[in-house]
Amino acid sequence: GPLSQPDHGHGRLDSQLSAEVGVVQDSEIAISDEFDSGNVRVVDATNPQDIRLEIREEPMTEGTDKRRHFQWFYFRASNVKGVSCRYRLTNAAKASFPEAWEGYKVAYSYAPSAENPQWLRVQETSYVPPSEGKATEPELTWTFRSENDSVWFAYFAPFSYERHQALIAYAMASPLAETSVIGYTLAGRPMDLIKIGNGHRKVWVIARQHPGESMAEWWMKGFITRLLLSNDAVSKNLREGATVYIVPNMNPDGSAMGHLRTNKGGANLNREWQSGVYEGYDAPTLERSPEVFCVLEKMKKTGVDLFIDVHGDEQIPDNFFAGSQGIPKWSKRQEDLYILLNYAVLCATNEFQVGRGYGDPDDKDFKCVNSPPGEANLSVASNHVGNRFDCCAATLEMPFKDTTKTAEAKKGWSPERAQAFGGSMVSSFATMLPHLRGEINAEGKKMLAEARAFTGAAGTDWFTENNK
């Protein structure tokens, strides 16, 4: 029969593999997800014009999200050279964020493990019902004629566990970095921490709490690489003014298992930072979210003056911050710092914008709207850390699709652009250092006046006076 595997719990360390084994007939298409970060289940791959696939669900997210997440996919199609194939993700409409498929283009590569892999976008991607006129749920469908014997398709360019280990080794080889393991995941993978610099301010940057948001670790690669340049004046400023604590991957298990949003046990780590938010739910715990537990313990020892949590957003086609405006400790000082942070990033790169972000879910323009005072969810990392340490804290979001002003249709948002964005933000953090604690100095006040004028004109909703 066709080499199409039933759901055999790929990547789940506690299951027995029971894939069909056998011979692939000549010219028969072979589909596999049996590799790091892989996720797909074959429904029927016998007809190249109608390859039907499903995304595997993650374990149940109890207590917080109360659902089984899925949206990340990554697989290899082989024996496809010169064949026009039509691929259908038949359960796309039931995914975690089905509205995000609109306008999305599948990523493909012929060499995903290359040091600098090229990932392009399948322009012939659509989210439509499989047959016209019938009341059926839409599917993510794309048509592709491969130039090579095999092609890899993914929701976004993956950042594999091997690549993660290479990043740790790269940092370890630098005299400017210290690497350590501060805990273990549920599957026993190490929680890696990189420490760079020896300055007074404590800057924490974490990424990939949601493992399918792989652009977050590509961003990290760019950020770490620049911060370790010994002759880069901006990096030197940050290293001398701050001690930077970096967790490049908060969720190594979910990353390796092909999850979008959860760890091995189904926990959404970005809802695991505080108890009491969800009824009868303590967090973080070593039993369910040791990844968050060990990072928070380390933060309590070091203190935090600036915190950035790096993510990807499925739906919004832009880079943006989500602030912690609704936290109990939100103040004029916190507001000023958040506005300065956004402005510092705007000054460092043209890939960033303000004005679009989280707000009314039905708003197709994605105009950002603040959480009302006191209504922030304190189990979310940036809210929890901003409130606990009374510091500037924000969630950085990058698109699975592309940006609006700086769009590159051929690649969409990509590893190259995410890395360049990460590198540019070394300069933004250096700009922030003098203002993170105490009174904002004269230079900072001048910059703040510019920043307020600019962000206000961009239609932001960040000012306390707008939220009385």
C-alpha positions as CSV (number, residue, x, y, z in Angstrom):
1,G,0.0,0.0,0.0
2,P,1.0,3.7,-0.1
3,L,3.6,4.9,2.3
4,S,1.1,6.8,4.4
5,Q,1.4,6.5,8.1
6,P,-1.4,6.3,10.6
7,D,-1.2,8.5,13.7
8,H,1.6,6.8,15.6
9,G,2.4,9.4,18.1
10,H,5.5,10.7,16.3
11,G,7.9,12.4,18.7
12,R,6.0,11.3,21.8
13,L,8.7,9.7,23.8
14,D,6.3,7.4,25.7
15,S,4.6,5.8,22.7
16,Q,5.5,2.8,20.6
17,L,6.1,3.6,16.9
18,S,3.8,1.5,14.8
19,A,4.3,3.1,11.3
20,E,3.4,0.9,8.4
21,V,6.6,-0.5,6.9
22,G,6.8,-1.7,3.3
23,V,7.8,-1.0,-0.2
24,V,7.1,2.3,-2.0
25,Q,6.0,1.5,-5.6
26,D,7.7,3.4,-8.5
27,S,6.5,7.0,-8.8
28,E,4.4,6.7,-5.7
29,I,4.4,9.8,-3.5
30,A,5.9,9.3,-0.1
31,I,5.1,11.7,2.8
32,S,6.9,11.7,6.2
33,D,7.1,13.8,9.3
34,E,9.4,11.4,11.2
35,F,12.0,14.0,12.1
36,D,12.6,16.9,14.5
37,S,9.6,19.2,14.6
38,G,7.7,17.1,12.1
39,N,3.9,17.1,12.2
40,V,1.5,15.7,9.7
41,R,-0.8,12.7,9.4
42,V,-1.5,11.2,6.0
43,V,-5.2,10.6,5.2
44,D,-4.6,9.5,1.6
45,A,-1.6,10.2,-0.6
46,T,-2.4,7.9,-3.5
47,N,-3.5,10.6,-5.9
48,P,-0.9,13.4,-6.5
49,Q,-3.8,15.8,-7.4
50,D,-5.5,15.1,-4.1
51,I,-3.0,14.5,-1.3
52,R,-5.1,14.7,1.9
53,L,-3.4,15.4,5.2
54,E,-4.2,16.4,8.7
55,I,-2.3,18.2,11.4
56,R,-1.8,16.1,14.6
57,E,-3.3,17.5,17.8
58,E,-1.2,18.3,20.9
59,P,-2.1,16.9,24.3
60,M,-5.1,18.6,26.1
61,T,-4.3,21.9,27.7
62,E,-6.1,21.5,31.0
63,G,-7.0,24.3,33.3
64,T,-6.1,27.3,31.1
65,D,-7.0,26.9,27.4
66,K,-9.2,23.8,27.8
67,R,-8.6,22.6,24.3
68,R,-6.2,20.5,22.2
69,H,-4.1,22.9,20.2
70,F,-2.8,22.4,16.7
71,Q,-1.7,24.5,13.7
72,W,2.1,23.8,13.2
73,F,2.9,21.4,10.4
74,Y,6.2,20.3,8.9
75,F,6.7,17.3,6.5
76,R,8.7,16.0,3.6
77,A,7.1,15.0,0.3
78,S,9.3,12.7,-1.9
79,N,9.2,11.2,-5.4
80,V,7.6,14.4,-6.5
81,K,10.1,15.8,-9.0
82,G,8.2,17.5,-11.9
83,V,4.8,16.3,-10.6
84,S,2.2,19.0,-10.1
85,C,0.8,18.0,-6.6
86,R,-2.2,19.4,-4.8
87,Y,-1.9,19.2,-0.9
88,R,-4.9,19.6,1.4
89,L,-4.8,20.1,5.2
90,T,-8.3,18.8,5.7
91,N,-8.6,19.8,9.4
92,A,-7.3,23.3,9.0
93,A,-10.7,24.9,10.0
94,K,-10.5,23.2,13.4
95,A,-7.0,24.5,14.1
96,S,-6.2,26.8,17.1
97,F,-6.4,30.0,15.0
98,P,-8.4,29.1,11.8
99,E,-9.0,32.8,10.9
100,A,-5.2,33.1,10.6
101,W,-5.1,30.9,7.4
102,E,-6.6,33.8,5.4
103,G,-3.8,35.4,3.4
104,Y,-1.2,32.9,4.6
105,K,1.3,31.2,2.2
106,V,2.9,27.8,3.0
107,A,6.7,27.8,3.4
108,Y,8.9,25.4,1.4
109,S,12.5,24.5,1.2
110,Y,14.7,22.0,-0.7
111,A,17.4,22.0,2.1
112,P,15.9,22.8,5.5
113,S,19.0,21.6,7.4
114,A,21.5,23.9,5.6
115,E,23.3,26.4,7.8
116,N,21.4,29.3,6.2
117,P,18.4,27.5,4.7
118,Q,16.4,29.1,2.0
119,W,12.6,29.0,2.7
120,L,10.3,30.5,0.0
121,R,6.5,30.7,-0.1
122,V,4.1,28.8,-2.2
123,Q,2.1,31.5,-3.9
124,E,-0.6,29.0,-4.9
125,T,-1.9,28.7,-1.3
126,S,-5.6,29.2,-0.5
127,Y,-8.0,28.6,2.4
128,V,-11.2,27.5,0.7
129,P,-13.9,24.8,0.9
130,P,-12.7,21.7,-1.0
131,S,-15.6,21.8,-3.4
132,E,-17.7,24.7,-4.5
133,G,-21.4,24.9,-3.7
134,K,-21.2,22.3,-0.8
135,A,-21.4,23.4,2.8
136,T,-18.0,22.1,3.8
137,E,-15.4,23.6,6.0
138,P,-12.5,25.4,4.3
139,E,-9.1,23.6,4.0
140,L,-5.6,24.9,3.6
141,T,-4.8,23.9,0.0
142,W,-1.7,24.5,-2.1
143,T,-0.4,23.3,-5.5
144,F,3.3,22.8,-6.1
145,R,5.5,21.3,-8.8
146,S,8.8,20.4,-7.1
147,E,12.1,20.9,-9.0
148,N,13.7,18.2,-6.9
149,D,13.0,14.6,-5.8
150,S,12.0,15.8,-2.3
151,V,10.6,19.1,-0.9
152,W,9.9,20.1,2.7
153,F,6.8,22.1,3.6
154,A,6.2,23.9,6.9
155,Y,4.0,26.5,8.7
156,F,7.2,28.6,9.1
157,A,10.9,27.8,8.7
158,P,11.7,25.4,11.5
159,F,14.5,26.0,14.0
160,S,15.5,22.4,14.9
161,Y,16.8,21.1,18.2
162,E,20.1,20.4,16.5
163,R,20.2,24.0,15.4
164,H,19.4,25.1,19.0
165,Q,22.3,23.1,20.3
166,A,24.6,24.6,17.6
167,L,23.5,28.1,18.9
168,I,24.4,27.1,22.5
169,A,27.8,25.8,21.3
170,Y,28.4,29.0,19.3
171,A,27.8,31.1,22.4
172,M,29.9,28.8,24.6
173,A,32.8,29.3,22.2
174,S,32.8,33.0,22.8
175,P,34.8,34.5,25.7
176,L,32.0,37.0,26.1
177,A,29.3,34.5,27.0
178,E,28.6,32.0,29.8
179,T,26.3,29.1,29.2
180,S,24.5,27.1,31.9
181,V,21.7,24.7,32.4
182,I,19.1,25.9,34.9
183,G,16.6,23.0,34.8
184,Y,15.1,20.3,32.8
185,T,12.0,20.0,30.6
186,L,9.3,17.3,31.2
187,A,11.2,15.0,28.7
188,G,14.5,15.7,30.4
189,R,15.9,18.2,27.9
190,P,18.2,20.9,29.4
191,M,16.9,24.4,29.9
192,D,19.7,26.5,28.4
193,L,20.6,29.9,29.7
194,I,23.2,32.2,28.0
195,K,24.6,35.1,30.1
196,I,26.3,38.0,28.2
197,G,27.8,41.2,29.7
198,N,28.6,42.2,33.2
199,G,26.8,45.6,33.6
200,H,24.6,46.7,36.4
201,R,21.2,46.5,34.7
202,K,19.5,43.1,34.4
203,V,18.0,42.4,31.0
204,W,16.1,39.2,30.4
205,V,15.1,38.0,26.9
206,I,13.3,34.7,26.4
207,A,11.8,33.1,23.3
208,R,9.6,30.3,22.0
209,Q,7.3,29.6,24.9
210,H,5.0,28.6,22.1
211,P,7.3,26.2,20.2
212,G,5.7,26.5,16.8
213,E,6.7,30.2,16.8
214,S,10.1,29.2,15.4
215,M,10.8,32.8,14.1
216,A,11.4,33.6,17.7
217,E,14.5,31.4,17.8
218,W,15.7,32.8,14.5
219,W,15.4,36.2,16.1
220,M,17.4,34.9,19.0
221,K,20.2,33.7,16.7
222,G,20.5,37.2,15.2
223,F,20.3,38.9,18.6
224,I,23.0,36.6,20.2
225,T,25.3,36.7,17.2
226,R,25.4,40.5,17.2
227,L,25.7,40.8,21.0
228,L,28.8,38.6,20.8
229,L,30.6,40.8,18.3
230,S,33.6,42.0,20.2
231,N,34.2,45.1,18.0
232,D,30.6,46.2,17.6
233,A,30.3,49.5,19.6
234,V,26.5,49.1,20.2
235,S,26.9,45.5,21.5
236,K,29.8,46.7,23.7
237,N,27.6,49.4,25.2
238,L,24.9,46.8,26.1
239,R,27.5,44.4,27.5
240,E,29.0,47.0,29.6
241,G,25.8,48.5,30.8
242,A,23.8,45.3,31.4
243,T,24.0,41.7,32.2
244,V,21.8,40.0,29.6
245,Y,20.2,36.7,30.5
246,I,18.9,34.8,27.4
247,V,16.7,31.7,27.2
248,P,16.7,31.0,23.4
249,N,14.1,28.2,23.6
250,M,11.7,28.0,26.6
251,N,10.0,24.9,25.1
252,P,12.5,22.4,23.7
253,D,10.1,19.5,24.0
254,G,7.2,21.1,22.2
255,S,9.7,22.3,19.5
256,A,11.0,18.8,18.9
257,M,7.5,17.3,19.0
258,G,6.0,19.5,16.3
259,H,3.7,21.4,18.7
260,L,2.3,24.9,18.0
261,R,1.5,26.1,21.5
262,T,2.3,23.6,24.3
263,N,5.0,21.6,26.1
264,K,5.1,17.7,26.3
265,G,2.3,17.7,28.8
266,G,0.0,20.1,26.9
267,A,0.8,23.1,29.1
268,N,0.6,26.5,27.4
269,L,3.7,28.0,29.0
270,N,2.6,31.6,28.5
271,R,-0.3,30.9,30.9
272,E,1.9,29.3,33.6
273,W,3.5,32.3,35.3
274,Q,1.1,32.8,38.2
275,S,-1.4,30.9,40.4
276,G,-4.9,32.0,41.0
277,V,-5.7,33.4,37.5
278,Y,-7.6,30.2,36.5
279,E,-9.8,28.7,39.2
280,G,-8.0,26.0,41.2
281,Y,-4.9,26.2,39.1
282,D,-1.4,26.6,40.6
283,A,1.4,27.7,38.3
284,P,4.1,27.2,37.6
285,T,4.7,23.7,38.9
286,L,7.6,21.2,38.4
287,E,5.0,18.6,37.4
288,R,3.5,20.6,34.5
289,S,5.6,23.6,33.6
290,P,9.2,23.1,34.9
291,E,10.4,25.2,32.0
292,V,8.7,28.3,33.5
293,F,9.4,27.3,37.1
294,C,13.3,27.2,36.7
295,V,13.4,30.5,34.7
296,L,11.3,32.3,37.3
297,E,13.4,31.0,40.1
298,K,16.5,32.3,38.4
299,M,14.9,35.7,37.8
300,K,14.1,36.0,41.5
301,K,17.8,35.6,42.2
302,T,19.0,38.1,39.6
303,G,16.2,40.7,39.5
304,V,14.8,42.1,36.2
305,D,15.1,45.7,34.8
306,L,13.9,45.0,31.3
307,F,12.1,41.9,30.0
308,I,11.3,40.9,26.4
309,D,9.4,37.7,25.6
310,V,9.7,36.8,21.9
311,H,6.8,35.3,20.0
312,G,5.1,34.9,16.6
313,D,1.6,35.8,15.8
314,E,-0.5,33.6,13.4
315,Q,-2.8,36.3,12.1
316,I,-1.5,39.9,12.3
317,P,0.8,40.7,9.3
318,D,3.3,42.9,11.1
319,N,5.9,43.1,13.9
320,F,4.7,44.7,17.1
321,F,4.9,44.7,20.9
322,A,2.1,43.8,23.3
323,G,2.6,45.9,26.5
324,S,1.5,45.1,30.0
325,Q,-0.8,48.1,30.4
326,G,-3.5,46.3,32.5
327,I,-1.2,45.2,35.3
328,P,-1.9,46.4,38.9
329,K,1.5,48.1,39.1
330,W,1.1,50.0,35.8
331,S,2.4,53.6,36.3
332,K,3.3,56.7,34.4
333,R,6.9,55.5,34.6
334,Q,6.0,52.1,33.0
335,E,4.1,53.9,30.3
336,D,7.0,56.2,29.5
337,L,9.4,53.2,29.3
338,Y,7.0,51.3,27.0
339,I,6.7,54.2,24.7
340,L,10.5,54.7,24.7
341,L,11.0,51.0,24.0
342,N,8.7,51.1,20.9
343,Y,10.4,54.2,19.7
344,A,13.9,52.7,20.2
345,V,12.9,49.8,18.0
346,L,11.4,52.1,15.3
347,C,14.7,54.0,15.2
348,A,16.7,50.8,14.8
349,T,14.8,49.0,12.0
350,N,12.2,49.6,9.3
351,E,10.7,46.2,10.0
352,F,8.8,47.4,13.0
353,Q,5.6,49.4,13.4
354,V,3.3,50.8,16.0
355,G,-0.5,51.2,15.9
356,R,-1.3,47.6,14.8
357,G,-1.4,44.9,17.5
358,Y,-3.8,43.2,19.8
359,G,-7.2,44.7,20.3
360,D,-10.7,43.9,19.1
361,P,-10.5,40.4,17.6
362,D,-13.1,41.4,14.9
363,D,-11.1,44.5,13.8
364,K,-9.6,43.6,10.4
365,D,-7.2,46.6,10.7
366,F,-5.8,45.1,14.0
367,K,-5.7,48.5,15.8
368,C,-4.0,47.9,19.1
369,V,-6.2,48.5,22.2
370,N,-4.9,48.4,25.8
371,S,-6.1,46.1,28.5
372,P,-8.2,48.2,30.9
373,P,-6.5,49.0,34.2
374,G,-6.3,46.0,36.5
375,E,-7.5,43.5,33.8
376,A,-4.2,42.1,32.6
377,N,-3.8,38.3,32.7
378,L,-0.9,37.9,35.2
379,S,-0.3,34.3,34.2
380,V,1.2,35.7,30.9
381,A,5.0,36.2,31.2
382,S,5.3,39.9,30.3
383,N,2.4,40.9,32.6
384,H,3.7,38.7,35.5
385,V,7.3,39.9,35.2
386,G,6.4,43.6,34.6
387,N,4.2,43.5,37.7
388,R,6.5,41.3,40.0
389,F,9.7,43.3,39.2
390,D,8.0,46.7,38.5
391,C,10.0,46.8,35.2
392,C,9.6,47.5,31.5
393,A,8.2,44.3,30.1
394,A,6.7,43.5,26.7
395,T,5.9,40.6,24.4
396,L,7.4,40.9,20.9
397,E,5.3,39.5,18.1
398,M,6.5,38.6,14.6
399,P,4.3,37.4,11.7
400,F,3.9,33.9,10.3
401,K,2.8,35.7,7.1
402,D,4.7,38.9,6.3
403,T,5.0,42.6,7.3
404,T,2.8,45.2,5.6
405,K,5.2,48.1,4.7
406,T,8.3,46.0,4.1
407,A,6.6,42.9,2.5
408,E,8.7,40.4,0.5
409,A,6.2,38.3,-1.4
410,K,8.8,35.6,-2.4
411,K,9.9,34.7,1.1
412,G,7.4,36.4,3.4
413,W,8.7,36.9,7.0
414,S,11.8,34.6,6.9
415,P,14.8,33.4,9.0
416,E,17.0,36.0,7.4
417,R,14.7,38.9,8.3
418,A,14.0,37.6,11.8
419,Q,17.8,37.4,12.5
420,A,18.4,40.9,11.1
421,F,15.5,42.1,13.3
422,G,17.0,40.4,16.4
423,G,20.4,42.0,15.6
424,S,18.9,45.5,15.3
425,M,17.3,45.3,18.7
426,V,20.7,45.1,20.5
427,S,20.8,48.8,19.7
428,S,17.2,49.4,21.0
429,F,18.1,47.8,24.3
430,A,21.3,49.8,24.6
431,T,19.2,53.0,24.1
432,M,16.9,52.0,26.9
433,L,19.6,51.3,29.6
434,P,20.0,54.8,31.1
435,H,16.2,55.1,31.7
436,L,15.2,51.7,33.1
437,R,15.4,52.7,36.8
438,G,15.0,56.1,38.5
439,E,14.3,59.4,36.8
440,I,14.4,59.6,33.0
441,N,17.3,61.9,32.1
442,A,17.2,65.0,29.9
443,E,18.1,63.2,26.8
444,G,15.5,60.5,27.5
445,K,12.8,63.2,28.1
446,K,13.6,64.7,24.7
447,M,13.4,61.3,23.1
448,L,10.2,60.6,25.0
449,A,8.5,63.8,23.6
450,E,9.4,62.7,20.1
451,A,8.2,59.1,20.8
452,R,4.9,60.3,22.2
453,A,4.3,62.5,19.2
454,F,5.2,59.8,16.8
455,T,3.3,56.9,18.4
456,G,0.2,59.1,19.1
457,A,0.1,60.1,15.4
458,A,0.4,56.4,14.5
459,G,-3.0,55.8,16.3
460,T,-1.7,54.0,19.3
461,D,-3.9,53.6,22.4
462,W,-1.1,53.7,24.9
463,F,-1.7,56.8,26.9
464,T,-3.2,56.6,30.4
465,E,-5.4,59.7,29.6
466,N,-7.1,57.6,26.8
467,N,-8.0,54.9,29.2
468,K,-9.7,56.6,32.2
